[in-house]
């Protein structure tokens, strides 16, 4: 670890950068009936040459939306492309889901299994595992076994994601894999699966007891970040490396930082502390902190806050932030700002030894929520109603 991180502690008058609307993407499913989640963009960094035999994801993007009975994927770069619809194997409240960079395969990370489904609804493969409901020791074979059990509706969950080249699926599961048999002491496991047939190529314990998790892809298909939520117990951060024979897992940041993004080069990663007061840029090889940016004395007090409200003196970063390019991060303070009025986003420079707040982003119309960086200079926000995505650039 580095002896000490460079920390910015002073500020000057903040500049303003106007956001330019690149496009607005309508949600493919109707949100008015509350039968679908808000849409989001899946995006993959450049797959490095020689990392795999599969098609390169490049800066591939897919607009995806989960409904009660289906998952829809749309190529936002092709206005003539028809939406691809994947029949869902279980309702949307039971786990998470993702889609391959090519758009031809969906993976559902459920309460009892990770299942790959093609657009016809055919099961391409399935890996069963321990039940995510904390008190349940049954190795279920179908969703119907627990569909009527209210406890399973509030089960914990894992996650799955495709590698940047689409050849691997990284899956965070509740152990054990079904073929290993019941184990009351089983911890969470991290699996490397062959995306074509679901074969377990590698596995390792994460040393976590998750309430939920998120994967953060790396440009190298053989590397992946995993952020595990354990409620008030912390946010374990793991980095996985797959050498073709063994999955090695490294532990960084003492379970105190949330992994939010990887720089386009893959050399650095971005975190926000568990209590959201500090951003950090880290060296990816050893997790050491290169620089930090605290909200105190940096982010201006919200202009619409009551002058007598002392709580307004404390601003926090949103959990979602990321790299726009190698040296620029976009981060929001919308969670706290929403208590007072306009939700604000900020540009942060990571060039040099110190992170610097360089500008506040202004928009041509009110935005809602945190920004999601796409790594190529653009980012998106979700409309307040959850029925559209707005893609922005500087």
Helices and strands as residue ranges (DSSP letters): E 6-8, E 15-18, E 20-26, E 40-43, E 61-66, E 70-74, E 84-87, E 96-99, E 106-109, E 113-117, E 123-128, G 143-145, H 150-153, E 159-162, E 168-174, G 178-180, E 188-194, E 200-205, E 212-217, E 223-229, G 231-233, E 237-242, E 247-252, G 253-255, E 257-262, E 268-273, E 278-283, E 289-294, G 310-313, E 321-325, E 328-332, H 334-337, E 345-349, E 356-362, E 372-373, E 379-382, E 388-393
